[in-house]
Amino acid sequence: MEISLIRHGKSLWTENDRITFAEFKNWVEKYDFNGVTEVSTFPQITIEKVAVAKVVVTSDLKRSIDSACLLNPVSKTISDPLFRETELPAHPSILFNLKLKPNNWAVILRVLWFCDYSKECESYSKAKLRATMASQQLINYANEHESIVLVGHGFFNMLIAKELRKMGWKGIRTTGVKNWNCTTYSWLT
């Protein structure tokens, strides 16, 4: 059995001006709403894993679904909100008027989230529980279909990978481009 985790492609939403946190929340909505940039080539291992997968699983976010379509427009696809990216918390009030680039907001809020600050979003500990459920669902799909792919999201894929390793799966991570990166986990008996 084999499970491959692939991060979605680069978002079409590329606005990078300095913004307040209130504007950042709007920026995230646009990031979620827009699809991904089409590319002419993908990493070879990613293409190989999608080609042999009997099922491609995605989250219900557009960038995940669109990425799966670009990788293999004819594959059997299952979209499920269980595989959504982890959210970022609402801003701490001390940062109210601060203007930062979107990536800086994302880093600050992700660090706070890892420190268990989860105002108005799923906590880190709850996301780990969801990753356990998602891992089990992927294992169920792999039991049924032998080889599957999840076209998901960076942080949630990382949490799933950690859970799969805890469950005895062995993974090989490819290096290269940030998007379309593929990590393959195999069940070795």
C-alpha positions as CSV (number, residue, x, y, z in Angstrom):
1,M,0.0,0.0,0.0
2,E,1.1,3.5,-0.7
3,I,0.0,7.0,0.3
4,S,1.5,10.0,-1.4
5,L,1.1,13.5,0.0
6,I,1.4,16.4,-2.4
7,R,1.2,20.1,-1.7
8,H,-1.1,22.1,-3.9
9,G,0.2,24.4,-6.6
10,K,1.0,28.1,-6.2
11,S,-2.1,30.3,-5.7
12,L,-3.3,32.7,-8.4
13,W,-3.7,35.3,-5.6
14,T,-0.3,37.0,-5.4
15,E,-1.1,40.4,-3.8
16,N,1.8,41.2,-1.6
17,D,1.3,44.8,-0.3
18,R,1.7,45.7,3.4
19,I,-1.7,45.2,5.1
20,T,-3.3,45.3,8.5
21,F,-4.6,42.1,10.1
22,A,-8.2,43.0,9.2
23,E,-7.0,43.3,5.6
24,F,-5.1,40.0,6.0
25,K,-8.3,38.1,6.9
26,N,-9.7,39.4,3.5
27,W,-6.4,38.4,1.8
28,V,-6.8,34.8,3.2
29,E,-10.3,34.6,1.8
30,K,-9.1,35.6,-1.6
31,Y,-6.2,33.1,-1.4
32,D,-8.7,30.4,-0.6
33,F,-11.2,31.4,-3.3
34,N,-8.7,31.6,-6.2
35,G,-7.3,28.6,-8.0
36,V,-3.7,27.8,-8.8
37,T,-1.2,28.9,-11.4
38,E,-0.9,26.5,-14.3
39,V,2.6,25.3,-14.9
40,S,4.1,23.5,-17.9
41,T,6.0,20.9,-15.9
42,F,5.7,19.1,-12.5
43,P,8.3,17.2,-10.5
44,Q,8.7,13.8,-12.1
45,I,8.0,11.9,-8.9
46,T,4.7,13.8,-8.5
47,I,3.6,12.9,-12.0
48,E,4.5,9.2,-11.4
49,K,2.6,9.0,-8.1
50,V,-0.5,10.6,-9.5
51,A,-0.4,8.4,-12.6
52,V,-0.4,5.2,-10.6
53,A,-2.9,6.3,-7.9
54,K,-6.3,4.7,-8.1
55,V,-7.8,7.6,-6.2
56,V,-6.8,11.2,-5.7
57,V,-8.0,12.9,-2.5
58,T,-8.3,16.6,-2.0
59,S,-9.6,19.1,0.6
60,D,-12.7,21.0,-0.4
61,L,-10.6,24.2,-1.0
62,K,-10.3,25.4,-4.6
63,R,-6.5,25.3,-4.7
64,S,-6.4,21.7,-3.7
65,I,-9.1,20.6,-6.2
66,D,-7.7,22.7,-9.0
67,S,-4.2,21.3,-8.4
68,A,-5.5,17.7,-8.5
69,C,-7.2,18.5,-11.9
70,L,-4.0,19.9,-13.3
71,L,-2.0,16.9,-12.2
72,N,-4.5,14.4,-13.7
73,P,-7.8,15.7,-15.1
74,V,-9.3,12.2,-15.5
75,S,-8.4,10.6,-12.1
76,K,-11.1,9.6,-9.7
77,T,-11.2,12.4,-7.1
78,I,-12.6,12.5,-3.6
79,S,-12.9,16.0,-2.0
80,D,-13.4,16.2,1.8
81,P,-13.2,19.1,4.2
82,L,-11.4,16.8,6.6
83,F,-8.2,17.5,4.6
84,R,-8.4,21.3,4.8
85,E,-5.4,23.4,5.7
86,T,-5.1,24.4,9.4
87,E,-6.4,27.9,10.0
88,L,-4.6,30.9,11.4
89,P,-5.9,32.5,14.6
90,A,-7.5,35.9,14.9
91,H,-5.1,38.6,15.7
92,P,-3.9,39.6,19.1
93,S,-5.2,43.1,19.8
94,I,-1.7,44.5,20.4
95,L,-1.0,44.1,16.7
96,F,-4.2,45.9,15.6
97,N,-2.8,48.7,13.5
98,L,0.5,47.0,12.4
99,K,0.9,46.7,8.6
100,L,2.9,43.7,7.3
101,K,3.2,41.7,4.1
102,P,0.9,38.7,4.0
103,N,3.7,36.2,4.4
104,N,4.9,38.0,7.6
105,W,1.4,37.9,9.0
106,A,1.2,34.2,8.2
107,V,4.5,33.4,9.9
108,I,3.6,35.4,13.1
109,L,0.2,33.9,13.4
110,R,1.5,30.3,12.7
111,V,4.1,30.7,15.4
112,L,1.4,31.9,17.8
113,W,-0.8,29.0,16.7
114,F,2.0,26.5,17.4
115,C,2.3,28.1,20.9
116,D,-1.4,27.2,21.4
117,Y,-2.9,30.6,20.6
118,S,-6.0,29.7,18.6
119,K,-8.5,32.6,18.9
120,E,-11.4,31.9,16.5
121,C,-9.8,28.9,14.9
122,E,-9.1,25.2,15.4
123,S,-6.3,24.8,18.0
124,Y,-3.0,23.0,17.3
125,S,-4.1,20.1,19.5
126,K,-7.4,19.8,17.7
127,A,-5.7,19.9,14.3
128,K,-3.5,17.0,15.4
129,L,-6.6,15.0,16.3
130,R,-8.1,15.8,12.9
131,A,-4.8,14.8,11.3
132,T,-5.1,11.4,13.1
133,M,-8.6,11.0,11.7
134,A,-7.4,12.1,8.2
135,S,-4.5,9.6,8.4
136,Q,-6.8,6.8,9.2
137,Q,-9.1,7.8,6.3
138,L,-6.1,7.8,3.9
139,I,-5.1,4.3,5.2
140,N,-8.7,3.1,4.6
141,Y,-8.5,4.4,1.1
142,A,-5.1,2.8,0.6
143,N,-6.5,-0.5,1.9
144,E,-9.2,-0.3,-0.7
145,H,-7.3,1.1,-3.6
146,E,-3.7,0.1,-3.0
147,S,-2.1,3.4,-4.2
148,I,-3.6,6.8,-3.4
149,V,-2.6,10.5,-3.5
150,L,-3.6,13.4,-1.3
151,V,-3.3,16.8,-3.0
152,G,-3.4,18.8,0.2
153,H,-1.9,21.7,2.1
154,G,1.6,22.3,3.6
155,F,0.9,22.4,7.3
156,F,-1.9,19.8,7.4
157,N,0.1,17.4,5.2
158,M,3.0,17.8,7.7
159,L,0.6,16.8,10.5
160,I,-0.7,13.8,8.5
161,A,2.9,12.7,7.8
162,K,3.7,12.8,11.5
163,E,0.7,10.6,12.3
164,L,1.5,8.1,9.5
165,R,5.0,7.7,10.8
166,K,3.6,7.1,14.3
167,M,1.4,4.4,12.8
168,G,4.4,2.6,11.3
169,W,4.4,4.0,7.8
170,K,7.8,4.8,6.2
171,G,8.1,7.9,4.1
172,I,10.4,9.3,1.5
173,R,10.3,13.0,1.0
174,T,11.4,14.5,-2.3
175,T,13.1,17.9,-2.3
176,G,12.7,20.6,-4.9
177,V,10.0,23.1,-5.6
178,K,7.9,24.2,-2.7
179,N,4.6,23.5,-4.5
180,W,3.8,20.2,-6.0
181,N,6.3,18.5,-3.6
182,C,5.5,14.8,-3.1
183,T,6.1,12.7,0.1
184,T,5.4,9.0,-0.3
185,Y,4.5,6.7,2.6
186,S,4.6,3.0,2.1
187,W,3.4,0.2,4.3
188,L,6.2,-2.2,4.7
189,T,5.5,-5.6,6.3
